[in-house]
Each structure stands twice: as structure tokens, then as C-alpha cells.
Amino acid sequence: MIRLDASAPGFAAQFDALVNARRESDADVARDVATIVRALKDEGDAALHAFTLKFDRHDLNDTGWRIERSACAAALAGIAPELRAALELARDRIMAYHARQKPQDSETTDAHGIRTGARWRAVDAAGVYVPGGRAAYPSSVLMNAIPAKVAGVERLVMVTPTPDGEVNPLVLAAAELAGVDEVWRVGGAQAIAALAYGTDRITPVDVITGPGNAWVAEAKRQLYGVVGIDMVAGPSEIVVVADGANDPEWTAADLLSQAEHDPTSQSILFTDDAAFADRVADAVDRQIGALTTANVARASWDANGAIILVPELMAAVPLVDRLAPEHLELAVADPAPLFAAVRHAGSIFLGRHTPEAVGDYVAGPNHVLPTGRRARFASGLSVLDFMKRTSFLELGPRGLAAIGPAAVALAEAEGLPAHAKSVALRLAD
């Protein structure tokens, strides 16, 4: 963990190094993924079988390629009542939040009788990737599948790795609650390629969403254009802006909530209180020892954690904007001024009683968010990721007479005579 002081000489260079630190995949990952993608495109199910045997250590012909809906229903029926209630609460809140995102068709007719507008339609099929290696996340099932269903996607396909053939029943239970139509027992870059290109068993989809490791993220990057993707996600990030009135134990837990995801995760605290910074650092070190995820959290905090002292909290805003973090907590009594000033963040959590972790599960907003400073230009997963807009235009003779000559003039200026003629012939009629 590094300690920086915004008032100290050399801070600008130190902060630049923090902003530009590379925590994502390298050329070796890109090369390996390209090999996997080519194999899936050329060999289909045979390659998917071979890669699953190699990476997940089970034979799909023995364990089964597809997990049937009946198994998902049985998993839902078999989980503890309190867990089912928690999943149902999360489903209902996520569904309500995303239902408000669904766009409306638009149409207008102007003074010349020209009709213009746009209509929205869901994609025919979407694929959802759910991790199953380091951890299995039923929350990811809900966050990816529910927006697709709200959008109106008719065929929703989930792929999830099952190391050694073992499947997480909570993941299956969440799939049943979310209305997933197909569940396939495959993962990694090979699963992304199978969804994009299709195989004899798996029909291709139009959009792929969901988090994964560096190989999954790289596969999505390489296959964008063959299929739509939500984003190329990197390691998790949290930035906390907090004053000395906070409980250091709360702040430490918030920082560790992302550090425990992966050794490459990043947790950063901005504060205007040096003594509070010390107390938080002590609390982080103390809490790590009690975590079952201690090894991961320690590696992440030591390599990528930072505490930055600023003269006053508003001075943190331009620094936060440069980081454009995935998650931003504004842990102050009145977060409104800071909230209004911040331009770039994936999701913002306002006030002392809004930990990022509650947003991961039950609050409603999506937890699939841009990482790696991509919040400068990208947004979190939404219903719109599973829809596309088609514009439309209708002219009668009066409308064409009003705007057609300008179209002819522009087409001729661009040296496109057939464009000009297609309009001019109608004007002359």
C-alpha cells in the first residue's frame, strides 16, 4: 500500500504512476486467447470438449454439456429459505430498477409532412457469462440476466465453468429465478467463442455480457464485431472519499470489499484527515487477518492499495475524475456537493450508510460496471445493452420537394451521381 500527500513535492508524478499502473492482461493472454478462439471457430464442439477437459478437468460427455431447467428448479427448491428470500429480494429490486430504463419508441411529423422516428427492439438472443473458478456469483446471474429479460430477449443463454464437474447450486437457483433459458457447463475464452460463433450444440447469440478473468475479457475484446459485448472489464476498483468523522473500521471494510476479489483489484482512500488515514490503515491490516479471503486481499492491498491525503475533500474530485473508478463512495455527511462535481465514475454511493457492497447485491442498480478508467466514456450494464434502435423515415411528394433539392446538391458535391439521380428522378416526376 502506498501513502501519498497531494501537497507534497513530487505528488503529480506519483499520482500519474498510480493512474497509469497496468493491471490488465498482457500480450501472452491475447495470444493464447486468439489460439482458443480460432480452434472454436474451426472445430466447434470438439475444441470446446478438449478445452473443458484441459482447464476444468472434466469430460463433458460424462458430466453433461447442458444443465437442464429441471436441475435449476431443483436447486432453487433446495436452497435455504433465507437465501431464497435474499435472491428474490435482489431479483425484484433489480427488475424494478431496470424496468425504468426501457426506452420508448419515438415519432414525429414536421411541417412538410415528413415522418421521422425510432423504434427499439430487443436482440433475438443473448449470452451471459457467469464465473465459476475463483468464486461463483449468483448475484452476477441476476445482474446480467434480468436486464436482458426486461429488454425482451427471447433466448437467454448462460455459460458457466464447472471445475471438476462441480456446479454451484446458488448459481443455478439464480438462473431459475431470472428466467434463463439455457445453461451450458462451459467457461473461459472457449465459452465466449462458442457463444459468438456457435457450435453444433450451441446456437450463437447476438450479445454477450458478464464478468470473467483476463482470458474471458480478452475473448470478448477479440470477438467484438462478431457479436456485441457489454464491455471489456478488468480488475475491480473502489475509491472512497471520506472525512475523519467516519468509523475507520467501516472504511477499512469498504476498501477490502474490492481487495478480496482478486490480487489485481485496486482500493484507494482519499481523506483530508491524516490521523483518520492512519486509523484506516491499521484497521485494514487488522481486518485482513480475519478474512477467509486474506491471501487475496493482502496481495491486492499491498500491491494496489493507496491512501491519499488531500488538503480538503473537494480537492479529491479532479483526482477521482482522472481515475474514473468503477465504484466511488462519498462517505460524508452531505455528499451532494461532491456528487455534483464528480464527472467520471461507474457507480456512486452517497453517504456514510451506503457501502458499495450493498450495491453488489440488492439495491437495484447494476453491478456490472466499467473498469480501467473506462468510466470516462462508458456506462454500467443496462437494458440498452440488449436492445438496438432502428430509425425510420417516410416522405410524401410534398416532403421530398421540400428537402430533396438540398440532397441532390450535396450528392453532386460529393461526386456521387447515382445518389443525386435517385432523388432527382422523383423530383422531376
N, C-alpha and C positions, 0 to 999 in steps of 0.2 A: 504494500500500500504506500502511495506517495502522499506527501503533505506539501501543499502549495499555498503561497500567500500572494494574493493579487497585487499587494502593494510592494512586494519585494522586487529588487533588480533581477532581471532575467526571467520574470514570470511569463512574459509573452512567448518566449521560445519554449519554455517548459510546457505551457498550455498547448502550443502548436503540436508538440510531440504527443501529448495526450490525445488531442483531437484526431491526429493522423495515424495513430497506432493501428496497425493492421492486425485484425483478429479473425479474419475470414480465410476461406480456402485458398490454397496455393496452386501452382501450375501442375503439381503431381495429381491433385484431386481432379482437376479439369481433364487431364489426360486419361486417368482411369475411368472417369465417367463417360468420356467420349467412346472408349472401348466398349463399355457396357451398353450404351445407347445403340451403337452400331450392331452389336450382337442381337439385341432385342428386335431391332428393325429387320434384320436378315433372318433370324432363326425363330423368333416368336416364342412359343411356349417352351421349346427345348432349352433356349437360353434362360428363360425365367426359372425353369426347374433347376438348371445347373447352378445358377447364382444363388438361389434359395438354399440349395444343399450346401454350397460353399460358405455363405455368410450367416445363414440362420440355422444350419446344422439339422435340417430335417428334410425328408423326402415328401414332396407334395403329393405324390401318388399314394403314399401311405397315410399321411395326416389329413389329406383333402385340400383341394385347391380353394374351394369356396366354403364359407361358413354360412349355413342356411338361416333364413329368418326364424325358423323354429328354435334354433340354438340361441339366437339373440333374445327371443321372447322368454326362453327358459332362464337365461342369465338375468334378465330383468326381474322375473318372478322369484329368483333365488337370492337376491341381494338383501342385506339388512334393511328393515323398514326406514330407519333414519337416513341411510344412504339413498334409498329410492326417493324419499321426500326431498332431500337436498338436490338430487338431479332434476326432479320435477319442478322445484322452485327455480332452479337455474334455467331450465328449458322455457318456462313460462315468461320469465323476465327477459331472456334473450329474444324470444319470439316477439314480445310486445315492443321492445326497443327497435328491432329491425323492421317490424311491420310499418313503422312510421317513416322508414327510409324509402319505401316503394314509390317510384316516380309515377307521375300521371302523364298520360298522353296529352299532347297539346295540338291546337289547330286554330288558325285564324284566316280570315279572308279580308284582303285590303280593298282600298277604294277602286282599284282596277278590276276587281273580281278575281284576283289571283289567290288561290288557296294554298297555304303552306302549313307545315306542321311536322310533328314527330310522333312516332309510336314506339312503345317499349315492349319487348318480348324477352322471355327467359331463353337461355340456351337450352338445347334439347337434352344434353347430358353433362353432368359434372362429376369430377373425381375428387375425393377428399383423402389426403394422406394423413394418417394418424401414427405418430411414433410408437415404437414398441420395443426399443432397445434399452437405452439407459433408464427410461421410465415410460410408463404408459399413462396417457392422459385422457380420461373420459371427457374432461372439460373441452379439449380440442375437438372432440367429435361434435359436441353441441355447438361450439362457436363457428365451426365450418359448415356443418350440415344444415343448421336451422336457417341461416340467411339464404341458402340455396332453395330450400323448400318454400320459404316466404316469397322468393322471387318467382316461383312457379316451375322450377326444374322438374321434369317428369321422371328422369332416370338419374338417381344419385348413387354413385359407386364409391365404396370405401375400400382402401387398401391399407393393410397394417401388418408389419412384420411380426412373426410369432417365433422368437428364438427357441430352439429345441422343441418346437411344436406347441409351446405353451401359449395360451391366449388369455388376456386379462378379461375376466367376466364383467368388470365395470365398463370397459370399452364396448363390449357387446350390448350391455344394458343401455348405455347411452345411445348407441346406434339404433336400437329399437325405439327408444323414446323420441329420437329425432326423425324417424321415418326413413332411414337409409334403406335403399332398395337391394343393393348387392354388397356383400362383404367378401373380400378376397384375402387369402392368407399369404400375402407377399409384401415386401417392403424394399427400401433402398432405392438407388437410382434405377434399378431394373423395374420397379413397380411404376415409377413415373414414366418411363419409356413405354411400358405396356399400356398404360392409360392413354398415352399420346398416340401411339401407332396402332394399338390393338394387337391382339393375337387370335389364334383360333378360338380360344376360350373367352377372352375378354374383349368386348366391343369397345372401340375407342370413345373418348369423351371429347367435349369441346373446351372445357375449362378445368384446370387442376389447381386446388388450393390446399393449404395445410403446412404446418411446420415440419422440419426434419433436420437431420445432421448436415454436415458440409456437402456430402455426396448427393443428398436429396436436393438441397438448394442449388447445387451446380447443375444437376439434371434439369431442373425447372428452367434455369437460365439458358441452357443449351437448346431446350425444346420450345422455348417461347417462339411463337410464329407457326409452329406445327400445331400448337394448342395454346389457348390462353392460360395465363397464370395470374395468381393474386399478386405475388411479389417474390423477390429473391431475398429470403430472410437470413440474417446472420445471427451471431450470438446475442443473447438477451442483454438489456441495458436498463438501468434505473438511475435517475438523477433526483436527489432530494434537496430541496431548498428549505432550510429550517433555521429558526432562531433559537436562542437559548432557553426559551420558555417551554420547549418540548421536553418530553421524557427521553433521555438518551437511550434507554432500553427499547422504546418503541422505534426510534430512528435506526438503531442498530439492526433490529429485526427486519425493518423495511429494506435496508441495504442487503441483508443476507437473503431476503426472499428471491432476489435475482442471482446472487452469487452461487446459490446452491444448484442452479440449473445446470451449469457447465463450467469447466475451468476457464473458458474463454469469455464468460459473462463479465459485464462491467457494472460497478456500483460506485456512484460519485455523490458526495455530500458537499453542498455549498452552505456555509454559515458565516454569520458576522460575529460569532462569539467563540473566541479561542478556547476558553475553558470548556464550553459545551463540546467543541470538537474533540478535546482530549477525552471527555467522558464517553463520547460515542465510540471512539477508537478502542477504549478499554472494554466497553460493553460488547463490541463486535468480537474481540478476542475471547471474551468470556463465554459468549453465546455459542461461538463456533464449536467449542468443545462438547457441547450438549447435543449437537445435531447428529442425526443418523447420516446426514449428507456432509459431515465435517470435512472429509478429504477434498471433495469437490469445492465446497465453499471456501476452504482455506487456500486452495490453489488459485481460485478466482480472485479472492480479496488481495492476496499477496502480489499477484501479477497485474491486476487490472483495477484494483480499488484506488480511490483517491478521496482526500478531504481537502477542500479548497476554502481558505479564509478570504472573505471579501469585506471591504470597509462598511458596506451596508447592502441589504439584500437586493435592492433594485439593481445594484451593480452586477449581480449574477446573471441578469436577463440576457445581455448580449453574449455572455459565455455559454449559457444554456442554448441559445439560438445557434451558436456555432456547432455545438454537439448534436443538436436536433435529436434528442433522445427518444427511444421507444416509449419509455414511461417517465413521467415527470410528476413528482409530488411537491405541492406547495404547502408545506406544513407550517402555516402561520395562522394567527387569529383571524385576519382579514385577507384572504388570498386574492380578492378581486383586483387590486391594482397590479399585482404580479401577473395574474391571469390575462388581463387586458394587454399587458406589454409583451408577453411571450408570443412569438410568431411560429416557431417550429418545434413540434413535439407530436409523437404518435397519439398519446392519450395523456390527459392531465387530471390529476387527482387533487381536489381542493379541500384544504383544511386539515386540522390535526387528526380527525377521526375518519379519514378516507385513505386507508392503506391500499397500495397498489394491488395487494393480494386479493382483496375483495372483488376487484375488477376482473381478476382471472377466472372467477367462478360464477357469481350470482348477481352482479349488479345490472347487467344488460348490455352495455357497450362491448364491442368485440375485442377480444384479447389478441387477435392476430394483427400485428402492428409492424410498421416499417422500422428497420434497424439500420445500423451502419450509416447514420446521418441521412437516410433516405426520407425522413420526415420533412426535409426541405422541399420535397416535390411529390411525395406520395402520402396516401392515407391508409388507415386500417381497413381490414376486410369489411365489406358491406354487401347489401343486397345487389348493388350495382355491379359487383364483380361477376354476378351470374346472369346479367341482363345485357342486352345491346339495344341501341337506339337506331331506328330507321327513319330517316327524314322522307317527306313526301311533298310533291308539288303538282298543282293542277292549274292549267291556264286555259282560258277560252280565247276566241278571236280578239276580244277587246283587251285582254291582259297581254297577249302576245304583241299586239300593236303598240302597247304602251312601253314595253321593255325590250322587245325583240331587236329594234334597230341598234340599241346600245350593244347587245350581244354580237350582232353582225360586225360592228365596228371593232370590238375588242378581238374577235376571232381573226379578222383580217390583219389587225396589227400584230397578232402573234404568229402570223403565217400559217394559219390552219383553215384553208379554204373550204374543206368539207364541213367543218363546224359552221362556218358562216352560211354556206349554202343550205344546210338543213333548217336554219331559221329563215333565211331569206325566201325560200320557196313558199313557205307558209304565209309570209307577209305579202307575197305577190298574189296569192290565191284569191 
